[in-house]
Amino acid sequence: METQRFMGRGQLIPRLIAQVGNRDFAMNLLKKRGHMDAAGNLTPSGEKRNNMTAGERAFDRAGVTPATHYYDEETNTVKKH
């Protein structure tokens, strides 16, 4: 899977572009979510997410911890132990 190349920190934008298949669409999503401003710069919340790995973002989205769930790289989701 193309997104498997972008699992680490600092790869929020390339991973999202790979996931949605279109750079402009990815940038608009980040702006809609408040992670990017109109000028194309990451906001503080965008910087925070960019400093997370793909797994850390998945745990954050789900609102759970590794103590109760595990990260599935293939689906980019967390699942209950």
N, CA, C and O atoms as CSV, one atom per row, in Angstrom:
chain,resi,resn,atom,element,x,y,z
A,1,MET,N,N,0.846,-1.178,0.000
A,1,MET,CA,C,0.000,0.000,0.000
A,1,MET,C,C,0.890,1.240,0.000
A,1,MET,O,O,1.878,1.297,0.732
A,2,GLU,N,N,0.552,2.200,-0.794
A,2,GLU,CA,C,1.342,3.428,-0.942
A,2,GLU,C,C,1.501,4.188,0.373
A,2,GLU,O,O,2.559,4.763,0.625
A,3,THR,N,N,0.479,4.198,1.205
A,3,THR,CA,C,0.543,4.971,2.443
A,3,THR,C,C,1.496,4.362,3.459
A,3,THR,O,O,1.889,5.046,4.404
A,4,GLN,N,N,1.879,3.112,3.299
A,4,GLN,CA,C,2.797,2.466,4.230
A,4,GLN,C,C,4.165,3.151,4.217
A,4,GLN,O,O,4.936,2.995,5.164
A,5,ARG,N,N,4.470,3.889,3.185
A,5,ARG,CA,C,5.734,4.631,3.118
A,5,ARG,C,C,5.725,5.835,4.045
A,5,ARG,O,O,6.789,6.356,4.378
A,6,PHE,N,N,4.566,6.285,4.464
A,6,PHE,CA,C,4.438,7.525,5.237
A,6,PHE,C,C,3.845,7.255,6.619
A,6,PHE,O,O,2.751,7.725,6.929
A,7,MET,N,N,4.553,6.510,7.434
A,7,MET,CA,C,4.037,6.110,8.743
A,7,MET,C,C,4.621,6.940,9.886
A,7,MET,O,O,4.058,6.963,10.980
A,8,GLY,N,N,5.730,7.613,9.648
A,8,GLY,CA,C,6.449,8.273,10.728
A,8,GLY,C,C,5.993,9.686,11.029
A,8,GLY,O,O,5.016,10.188,10.473
A,9,ARG,N,N,6.731,10.303,11.922
A,9,ARG,CA,C,6.472,11.690,12.301
A,9,ARG,C,C,6.831,12.616,11.135
A,9,ARG,O,O,7.734,12.322,10.351
A,10,GLY,N,N,6.120,13.724,11.036
A,10,GLY,CA,C,6.407,14.705,9.996
A,10,GLY,C,C,5.889,14.326,8.629
A,10,GLY,O,O,6.291,14.920,7.629
A,11,GLN,N,N,5.007,13.350,8.566
A,11,GLN,CA,C,4.519,12.892,7.267
A,11,GLN,C,C,3.002,12.976,7.128
A,11,GLN,O,O,2.396,12.234,6.355
A,12,LEU,N,N,2.402,13.884,7.882
A,12,LEU,CA,C,0.954,14.049,7.823
A,12,LEU,C,C,0.493,14.374,6.401
A,12,LEU,O,O,-0.438,13.747,5.897
A,13,ILE,N,N,1.125,15.330,5.763
A,13,ILE,CA,C,0.681,15.774,4.437
A,13,ILE,C,C,0.938,14.713,3.369
A,13,ILE,O,O,0.013,14.380,2.629
A,14,PRO,N,N,2.166,14.160,3.251
A,14,PRO,CA,C,2.360,13.129,2.220
A,14,PRO,C,C,1.456,11.914,2.416
A,14,PRO,O,O,0.989,11.328,1.439
A,15,ARG,N,N,1.203,11.529,3.674
A,15,ARG,CA,C,0.329,10.380,3.927
A,15,ARG,C,C,-1.096,10.673,3.483
A,15,ARG,O,O,-1.734,9.829,2.853
A,16,LEU,N,N,-1.605,11.864,3.807
A,16,LEU,CA,C,-2.964,12.200,3.415
A,16,LEU,C,C,-3.090,12.296,1.893
A,16,LEU,O,O,-4.088,11.856,1.323
A,17,ILE,N,N,-2.091,12.862,1.246
A,17,ILE,CA,C,-2.107,12.927,-0.224
A,17,ILE,C,C,-2.154,11.513,-0.803
A,17,ILE,O,O,-2.917,11.250,-1.732
A,18,ALA,N,N,-1.342,10.602,-0.259
A,18,ALA,CA,C,-1.348,9.214,-0.735
A,18,ALA,C,C,-2.696,8.543,-0.464
A,18,ALA,O,O,-3.166,7.743,-1.273
A,19,GLN,N,N,-3.315,8.866,0.670
A,19,GLN,CA,C,-4.599,8.245,1.012
A,19,GLN,C,C,-5.719,8.710,0.092
A,19,GLN,O,O,-6.523,7.898,-0.365
A,20,VAL,N,N,-5.780,10.014,-0.184
A,20,VAL,CA,C,-6.903,10.525,-0.976
A,20,VAL,C,C,-6.588,10.597,-2.465
A,20,VAL,O,O,-7.500,10.709,-3.284
A,21,GLY,N,N,-5.300,10.535,-2.827
A,21,GLY,CA,C,-4.912,10.506,-4.232
A,21,GLY,C,C,-4.896,11.847,-4.939
A,21,GLY,O,O,-4.754,11.896,-6.160
A,22,ASN,N,N,-5.040,12.940,-4.194
A,22,ASN,CA,C,-5.076,14.251,-4.829
A,22,ASN,C,C,-4.573,15.300,-3.835
A,22,ASN,O,O,-5.113,15.435,-2.737
A,23,ARG,N,N,-3.534,16.041,-4.232
A,23,ARG,CA,C,-2.906,17.017,-3.337
A,23,ARG,C,C,-3.879,18.130,-2.927
A,23,ARG,O,O,-3.972,18.465,-1.746
A,24,ASP,N,N,-4.597,18.697,-3.890
A,24,ASP,CA,C,-5.522,19.791,-3.573
A,24,ASP,C,C,-6.625,19.339,-2.618
A,24,ASP,O,O,-6.987,20.061,-1.689
A,25,PHE,N,N,-7.155,18.140,-2.855
A,25,PHE,CA,C,-8.196,17.610,-1.976
A,25,PHE,C,C,-7.643,17.416,-0.565
A,25,PHE,O,O,-8.321,17.726,0.414
A,26,ALA,N,N,-6.415,16.904,-0.458
A,26,ALA,CA,C,-5.786,16.700,0.849
A,26,ALA,C,C,-5.606,18.027,1.580
A,26,ALA,O,O,-5.886,18.123,2.775
A,27,MET,N,N,-5.141,19.046,0.867
A,27,MET,CA,C,-4.935,20.358,1.487
A,27,MET,C,C,-6.269,20.942,1.960
A,27,MET,O,O,-6.347,21.523,3.042
A,28,ASN,N,N,-7.302,20.789,1.158
A,28,ASN,CA,C,-8.627,21.287,1.557
A,28,ASN,C,C,-9.161,20.555,2.785
A,28,ASN,O,O,-9.808,21.164,3.637
A,29,LEU,N,N,-8.895,19.256,2.881
A,29,LEU,CA,C,-9.298,18.508,4.074
A,29,LEU,C,C,-8.595,19.041,5.315
A,29,LEU,O,O,-9.221,19.229,6.358
A,30,LEU,N,N,-7.296,19.282,5.199
A,30,LEU,CA,C,-6.533,19.807,6.339
A,30,LEU,C,C,-7.049,21.182,6.747
A,30,LEU,O,O,-7.124,21.489,7.937
A,31,LYS,N,N,-7.403,22.006,5.774
A,31,LYS,CA,C,-7.951,23.335,6.080
A,31,LYS,C,C,-9.308,23.202,6.767
A,31,LYS,O,O,-9.587,23.903,7.740
A,32,LYS,N,N,-10.150,22.303,6.259
A,32,LYS,CA,C,-11.484,22.091,6.841
A,32,LYS,C,C,-11.385,21.593,8.284
A,32,LYS,O,O,-12.195,21.967,9.132
A,33,ARG,N,N,-10.397,20.754,8.552
A,33,ARG,CA,C,-10.200,20.206,9.900
A,33,ARG,C,C,-9.516,21.195,10.844
A,33,ARG,O,O,-9.435,20.957,12.049
A,34,GLY,N,N,-9.021,22.316,10.284
A,34,GLY,CA,C,-8.333,23.303,11.111
A,34,GLY,C,C,-6.870,22.995,11.328
A,34,GLY,O,O,-6.236,23.585,12.203
A,35,HIS,N,N,-6.320,22.074,10.541
A,35,HIS,CA,C,-4.908,21.717,10.678
A,35,HIS,C,C,-4.010,22.521,9.751
A,35,HIS,O,O,-2.785,22.437,9.835
A,36,MET,N,N,-4.624,23.304,8.865
A,36,MET,CA,C,-3.861,24.141,7.936
A,36,MET,C,C,-4.616,25.453,7.756
A,36,MET,O,O,-5.845,25.474,7.704
A,37,ASP,N,N,-3.861,26.551,7.661
A,37,ASP,CA,C,-4.511,27.841,7.445
A,37,ASP,C,C,-4.691,28.104,5.947
A,37,ASP,O,O,-4.268,27.298,5.118
A,38,ALA,N,N,-5.306,29.205,5.611
A,38,ALA,CA,C,-5.605,29.535,4.211
A,38,ALA,C,C,-4.344,29.686,3.371
A,38,ALA,O,O,-4.377,29.467,2.160
A,39,ALA,N,N,-3.231,30.060,4.002
A,39,ALA,CA,C,-1.966,30.242,3.279
A,39,ALA,C,C,-1.234,28.921,3.057
A,39,ALA,O,O,-0.207,28.894,2.379
A,40,GLY,N,N,-1.743,27.832,3.615
A,40,GLY,CA,C,-1.108,26.536,3.432
A,40,GLY,C,C,-0.096,26.171,4.507
A,40,GLY,O,O,0.697,25.246,4.326
A,41,ASN,N,N,-0.117,26.884,5.615
A,41,ASN,CA,C,0.785,26.586,6.731
A,41,ASN,C,C,0.039,25.763,7.776
A,41,ASN,O,O,-1.153,25.967,8.007
A,42,LEU,N,N,0.749,24.837,8.402
A,42,LEU,CA,C,0.123,24.054,9.463
A,42,LEU,C,C,-0.171,24.939,10.660
A,42,LEU,O,O,0.657,25.757,11.060
A,43,THR,N,N,-1.347,24.771,11.226
A,43,THR,CA,C,-1.741,25.486,12.442
A,43,THR,C,C,-1.095,24.764,13.627
A,43,THR,O,O,-0.503,23.700,13.446
A,44,PRO,N,N,-1.197,25.322,14.830
A,44,PRO,CA,C,-0.659,24.596,15.996
A,44,PRO,C,C,-1.229,23.182,16.133
A,44,PRO,O,O,-0.493,22.253,16.466
A,45,SER,N,N,-2.528,23.008,15.882
A,45,SER,CA,C,-3.090,21.653,15.968
A,45,SER,C,C,-2.570,20.780,14.827
A,45,SER,O,O,-2.381,19.576,15.003
A,46,GLY,N,N,-2.342,21.375,13.675
A,46,GLY,CA,C,-1.755,20.637,12.553
A,46,GLY,C,C,-0.323,20.221,12.839
A,46,GLY,O,O,0.083,19.111,12.495
A,47,GLU,N,N,0.445,21.102,13.465
A,47,GLU,CA,C,1.821,20.782,13.858
A,47,GLU,C,C,1.827,19.633,14.854
A,47,GLU,O,O,2.661,18.731,14.775
A,48,LYS,N,N,0.886,19.678,15.791
A,48,LYS,CA,C,0.794,18.610,16.797
A,48,LYS,C,C,0.553,17.267,16.112
A,48,LYS,O,O,1.220,16.280,16.422
A,49,ARG,N,N,-0.398,17.229,15.184
A,49,ARG,CA,C,-0.696,15.977,14.473
A,49,ARG,C,C,0.447,15.567,13.559
A,49,ARG,O,O,0.710,14.375,13.399
A,50,ASN,N,N,1.127,16.531,12.959
A,50,ASN,CA,C,2.257,16.224,12.086
A,50,ASN,C,C,3.409,15.603,12.873
A,50,ASN,O,O,4.199,14.838,12.321
A,51,ASN,N,N,3.504,15.928,14.150
A,51,ASN,CA,C,4.555,15.369,14.997
A,51,ASN,C,C,4.198,13.989,15.549
A,51,ASN,O,O,4.978,13.405,16.302
A,52,MET,N,N,3.033,13.468,15.184
A,52,MET,CA,C,2.613,12.131,15.597
A,52,MET,C,C,2.888,11.137,14.467
A,52,MET,O,O,2.944,11.508,13.295
A,53,THR,N,N,3.057,9.877,14.839
A,53,THR,CA,C,3.119,8.818,13.835
A,53,THR,C,C,1.694,8.509,13.381
A,53,THR,O,O,0.730,8.980,13.985
A,54,ALA,N,N,1.564,7.730,12.332
A,54,ALA,CA,C,0.233,7.338,11.862
A,54,ALA,C,C,-0.522,6.596,12.963
A,54,ALA,O,O,-1.725,6.797,13.135
A,55,GLY,N,N,0.168,5.752,13.697
A,55,GLY,CA,C,-0.458,5.015,14.793
A,55,GLY,C,C,-0.918,5.918,15.915
A,55,GLY,O,O,-2.007,5.740,16.461
A,56,GLU,N,N,-0.083,6.894,16.262
A,56,GLU,CA,C,-0.465,7.837,17.322
A,56,GLU,C,C,-1.686,8.648,16.916
A,56,GLU,O,O,-2.549,8.927,17.749
A,57,ARG,N,N,-1.768,9.032,15.641
A,57,ARG,CA,C,-2.951,9.758,15.161
A,57,ARG,C,C,-4.190,8.878,15.226
A,57,ARG,O,O,-5.275,9.362,15.547
A,58,ALA,N,N,-4.043,7.586,14.924
A,58,ALA,CA,C,-5.178,6.663,14.982
A,58,ALA,C,C,-5.697,6.539,16.418
A,58,ALA,O,O,-6.906,6.556,16.646
A,59,PHE,N,N,-4.784,6.416,17.383
A,59,PHE,CA,C,-5.202,6.356,18.785
A,59,PHE,C,C,-5.876,7.663,19.185
A,59,PHE,O,O,-6.887,7.652,19.886
A,60,ASP,N,N,-5.326,8.780,18.747
A,60,ASP,CA,C,-5.888,10.087,19.063
A,60,ASP,C,C,-7.299,10.227,18.484
A,60,ASP,O,O,-8.211,10.681,19.176
A,61,ARG,N,N,-7.482,9.839,17.221
A,61,ARG,CA,C,-8.806,9.909,16.579
A,61,ARG,C,C,-9.831,9.079,17.341
A,61,ARG,O,O,-10.971,9.500,17.534
A,62,ALA,N,N,-9.406,7.892,17.770
A,62,ALA,CA,C,-10.330,6.973,18.439
A,62,ALA,C,C,-10.547,7.327,19.907
A,62,ALA,O,O,-11.522,6.886,20.517
A,63,GLY,N,N,-9.648,8.116,20.471
A,63,GLY,CA,C,-9.776,8.485,21.874
A,63,GLY,C,C,-9.504,7.325,22.824
A,63,GLY,O,O,-10.077,7.253,23.911
A,64,VAL,N,N,-8.621,6.412,22.401
A,64,VAL,CA,C,-8.271,5.254,23.223
A,64,VAL,C,C,-6.755,5.189,23.408
A,64,VAL,O,O,-6.015,5.985,22.829
A,65,THR,N,N,-6.306,4.241,24.212
A,65,THR,CA,C,-4.875,4.120,24.482
A,65,THR,C,C,-4.373,2.729,24.088
A,65,THR,O,O,-5.163,1.801,23.917
A,66,PRO,N,N,-3.050,2.595,23.946
A,66,PRO,CA,C,-2.477,1.275,23.646
A,66,PRO,C,C,-2.713,0.247,24.754
A,66,PRO,O,O,-2.541,-0.951,24.528
A,67,ALA,N,N,-3.102,0.698,25.937
A,67,ALA,CA,C,-3.381,-0.242,27.026
A,67,ALA,C,C,-4.631,-1.071,26.744
A,67,ALA,O,O,-4.744,-2.210,27.199
A,68,THR,N,N,-5.563,-0.500,25.997
A,68,THR,CA,C,-6.823,-1.205,25.738
A,68,THR,C,C,-7.007,-1.588,24.273
A,68,THR,O,O,-7.865,-2.409,23.951
A,69,HIS,N,N,-6.215,-1.005,23.391
A,69,HIS,CA,C,-6.364,-1.231,21.955
A,69,HIS,C,C,-4.993,-1.405,21.303
A,69,HIS,O,O,-3.967,-1.065,21.892
A,70,TYR,N,N,-4.989,-1.939,20.079
A,70,TYR,CA,C,-3.750,-2.037,19.315
A,70,TYR,C,C,-3.965,-1.380,17.953
A,70,TYR,O,O,-5.095,-1.251,17.481
A,71,TYR,N,N,-2.873,-0.973,17.341
A,71,TYR,CA,C,-2.920,-0.294,16.045
A,71,TYR,C,C,-2.759,-1.309,14.927
A,71,TYR,O,O,-1.838,-2.126,14.954
A,72,ASP,N,N,-3.645,-1.263,13.950
A,72,ASP,CA,C,-3.584,-2.119,12.769
A,72,ASP,C,C,-3.070,-1.276,11.603
A,72,ASP,O,O,-3.800,-0.441,11.070
A,73,GLU,N,N,-1.816,-1.492,11.206
A,73,GLU,CA,C,-1.201,-0.695,10.137
A,73,GLU,C,C,-1.925,-0.844,8.804
A,73,GLU,O,O,-2.021,0.116,8.040
A,74,GLU,N,N,-2.431,-2.027,8.522
A,74,GLU,CA,C,-3.074,-2.261,7.230
A,74,GLU,C,C,-4.345,-1.459,7.044
A,74,GLU,O,O,-4.653,-1.029,5.932
A,75,THR,N,N,-5.091,-1.252,8.130
A,75,THR,CA,C,-6.348,-0.495,8.026
A,75,THR,C,C,-6.240,0.895,8.611
A,75,THR,O,O,-7.185,1.678,8.514
A,76,ASN,N,N,-5.092,1.226,9.227
A,76,ASN,CA,C,-4.862,2.529,9.854
A,76,ASN,C,C,-5.939,2.829,10.899
A,76,ASN,O,O,-6.425,3.954,11.014
A,77,THR,N,N,-6.291,1.799,11.649
A,77,THR,CA,C,-7.286,1.946,12.701
A,77,THR,C,C,-6.783,1.265,13.970
A,77,THR,O,O,-5.803,0.520,13.943
A,78,VAL,N,N,-7.459,1.527,15.064
A,78,VAL,CA,C,-7.153,0.836,16.315
A,78,VAL,C,C,-8.274,-0.173,16.587
A,78,VAL,O,O,-9.436,0.051,16.249
A,79,LYS,N,N,-7.891,-1.270,17.197
A,79,LYS,CA,C,-8.849,-2.320,17.506
A,79,LYS,C,C,-8.667,-2.753,18.951
A,79,LYS,O,O,-7.560,-2.712,19.489
A,80,LYS,N,N,-9.750,-3.164,19.565
A,80,LYS,CA,C,-9.725,-3.582,20.962
A,80,LYS,C,C,-8.941,-4.878,21.110
A,80,LYS,O,O,-9.042,-5.777,20.276
A,81,HIS,N,N,-8.147,-4.965,22.196
A,81,HIS,CA,C,-7.377,-6.197,22.491
A,81,HIS,C,C,-8.294,-7.366,22.621
A,81,HIS,O,O,-7.839,-8.483,22.866
